[in-house]
């Protein structure tokens, strides 16, 4: 169903268009025609264009000279770089927790996130699963008070969210993340920070081939 928005709310439009991209309604590489978006949201071109510029800053949208905006189409190398960067940043955040005298509150928070992840998978709630997974991996950076790391990870998660959504939508019931999150919690509770960091990195290395395959299929469909 089309959503009608006031012409003065580009941030609202940004979120609406972002949702279309993340959910796969608009596929990788697909043009974002301003006239079509005007009709969908019942607004003028100026806030649509501003919303697209905001999405360009997040990396979800690309502007091509004389061709306009389109959903960013990643190469497989770029996807590997994004996921390996995420792996290293998350592992670094976990290792920083070693400096904290009490990890009890973090372990409790991660336990709650783990339960939310499992519940979302049981309900086949892709959006809930993605949100809970993001909160799990952001928790360590927030707990240590590392604001730059939290900010970098948040932006990275926003950029790769469509990739994770593609995989979760195709095979949510077979994703192995609960086994990893449970093991990470156990390692942190016993203050085995190296193991927790290795598990964090290991999950992303394991899931990357499936991410690439899901993205490859979505890109072919768009083409």
C-alpha positions in Angstrom: 0.0 0.0 0.0 1.3 3.4 -0.9 2.2 5.8 1.9 1.2 9.5 1.7 3.7 11.9 3.3 3.8 15.7 3.7 6.2 17.3 1.2 8.2 18.8 4.1 9.4 15.5 5.7 12.5 14.2 3.7 13.6 12.1 6.7 10.3 10.3 6.7 10.7 9.7 3.0 14.2 8.5 3.6 13.0 5.8 6.0 10.2 4.7 3.7 12.5 4.4 0.7 15.1 2.7 2.9 12.5 0.1 4.0 11.8 -0.7 0.3 15.5 -1.2 -0.3 16.1 -3.3 2.8 13.1 -5.5 2.2 14.1 -6.2 -1.4 11.0 -4.5 -2.8 13.5 -2.4 -4.8 16.4 -4.7 -5.9 20.1 -4.1 -6.1 21.0 -1.8 -9.0 17.4 -0.9 -9.7 16.8 2.7 -10.7 15.0 5.0 -8.2 12.9 7.2 -10.5 11.9 10.4 -8.8 8.6 10.6 -10.7 7.6 7.2 -9.6 8.5 7.9 -6.0 6.5 11.2 -6.2 3.4 9.2 -7.2 4.0 6.5 -4.6 4.3 9.0 -1.7 2.1 11.8 -2.9 4.8 14.4 -2.6 6.9 16.8 -4.7 10.3 16.1 -6.2 12.3 18.3 -3.8 11.9 16.2 -0.6 12.2 13.0 -2.7 15.5 14.2 -4.0 16.7 15.2 -0.5 15.7 11.8 0.9 17.7 10.1 -1.9 20.7 12.3 -1.1 20.5 11.2 2.6 20.4 7.5 1.5 23.4 8.2 -0.7 25.3 9.3 2.4 24.5 6.0 4.1 25.7 4.0 1.1 22.4 2.4 0.2 21.9 4.6 -2.9 24.3 5.7 -5.6 23.9 8.7 -7.9 25.2 8.3 -11.4 25.9 11.3 -13.6 23.0 11.9 -16.1 21.4 8.6 -15.1 20.0 9.6 -11.6 19.7 7.5 -8.5 19.7 3.8 -8.1 20.0 1.2 -5.4 23.7 0.6 -4.8 24.9 -2.5 -6.6 27.9 -4.1 -4.8 30.6 -6.3 -6.3 31.4 -9.5 -4.4 34.8 -8.0 -3.4 33.0 -5.0 -1.9 30.7 -7.3 0.1 33.7 -9.2 1.4 35.4 -6.0 2.4 32.3 -4.8 4.3 31.8 -8.1 6.2 35.5 -8.5 7.0 35.5 -4.9 8.3 32.5 -5.7 10.4 34.2 -8.9 11.7 37.3 -7.0 12.8 35.4 -4.1 14.4 33.1 -6.5 16.4 36.1 -8.5 17.5 37.9 -5.4 18.6 34.8 -4.3 20.6 34.7 -7.7 22.3 38.4 -7.5 23.2 37.9 -4.1 24.8 35.4 -5.6 27.2 38.4 -7.3 28.9 39.2 -3.9 30.4 35.8 -3.8 32.2 35.9 -5.1 35.8 32.4 -6.4 35.8 30.9 -8.0 32.7 27.8 -9.2 34.5 25.4 -6.5 33.2 26.7 -7.0 29.6 26.2 -10.8 29.8 22.7 -10.2 31.0 21.9 -7.8 28.2 23.4 -10.2 25.6 21.3 -13.0 27.1 18.1 -10.9 26.6 19.2 -10.2 23.0 19.9 -13.9 22.4 16.4 -14.8 23.6 14.9 -12.1 21.3 16.8 -13.5 18.3 15.5 -17.0 19.0 12.0 -15.8 19.5 12.1 -13.8 16.2 13.4 -16.9 14.4 10.6 -19.0 15.8 8.0 -16.4 14.6 9.8 -16.2 11.3 10.1 -12.4 12.0 12.9 -11.3 9.7 12.8 -7.6 10.7 12.8 -8.6 14.4 15.7 -11.0 13.9 17.8 -8.4 12.1 17.1 -5.8 14.8 17.9 -8.1 17.6 21.1 -9.3 16.0 22.3 -5.7 15.5 21.6 -4.9 19.1 23.5 -8.0 20.2 26.7 -7.0 18.4 26.4 -3.3 19.3 26.0 -4.1 23.0 29.8 -4.6 23.7 30.8 -1.3 22.1 28.1 0.6 24.0 29.1 -1.1 27.3 32.7 0.0 27.0 31.6 3.5 26.2 33.4 3.5 22.8 31.3 6.0 21.0 33.4 6.1 17.8 33.2 2.4 17.5 29.5 2.3 18.2 29.0 5.0 15.5 31.1 3.2 12.9 29.3 -0.1 13.6 25.9 1.5 13.4 26.6 3.0 10.0 28.1 -0.2 8.8 25.1 -2.2 9.9 22.8 0.3 8.1 24.8 -0.2 4.9 24.8 -4.0 4.9 21.3 -4.5 6.3 19.8 -5.3 2.9 22.4 -8.1 2.5 21.5 -9.7 5.8 17.8 -9.3 5.1 18.1 -11.2 1.8 19.7 -14.2 3.5 17.3 -14.1 6.5 14.2 -13.9 4.2 15.4 -17.0 2.2 16.7 -19.2 5.0 15.9 -17.8 8.4 15.2 -21.2 9.9 18.7 -22.5 9.0 20.8 -19.6 10.2 23.2 -20.7 12.9 23.5 -17.4 14.8 21.9 -18.6 18.0 24.6 -21.2 18.5 27.2 -18.4 18.1 25.5 -15.9 20.3 25.1 -18.5 23.1 28.7 -19.5 22.9 29.8 -15.8 22.9 27.8 -15.2 26.0 29.3 -18.2 27.7 32.8 -17.1 26.8 32.3 -13.6 28.1 30.8 -14.9 31.3 34.0 -16.9 31.9 36.1 -13.8 30.8 37.5 -15.8 27.8 37.6 -12.7 25.6 39.8 -14.1 22.9 37.4 -17.0 22.4 34.4 -14.5 22.3 36.2 -12.4 19.7 37.1 -15.5 17.6 33.4 -16.6 17.7 32.2 -13.2 16.6 34.6 -13.2 13.7 33.9 -16.9 12.9 30.2 -16.5 12.4 30.7 -13.8 9.8 33.3 -15.8 8.0 30.9 -18.8 7.9 27.9 -16.9 6.8 29.6 -14.8 4.1 29.3 -17.3 1.2 25.6 -17.6 1.8 25.3 -13.8 1.8 27.1 -13.6 -1.5 24.9 -16.3 -3.0 21.7 -14.6 -1.9 22.9 -11.2 -3.2 24.0 -12.8 -6.5 20.5 -14.2 -7.0 18.8 -10.9 -6.1 21.0 -9.0 -8.5 20.2 -11.4 -11.3 16.5 -11.0 -10.6 16.8 -7.3 -10.8 18.7 -7.5 -14.1 
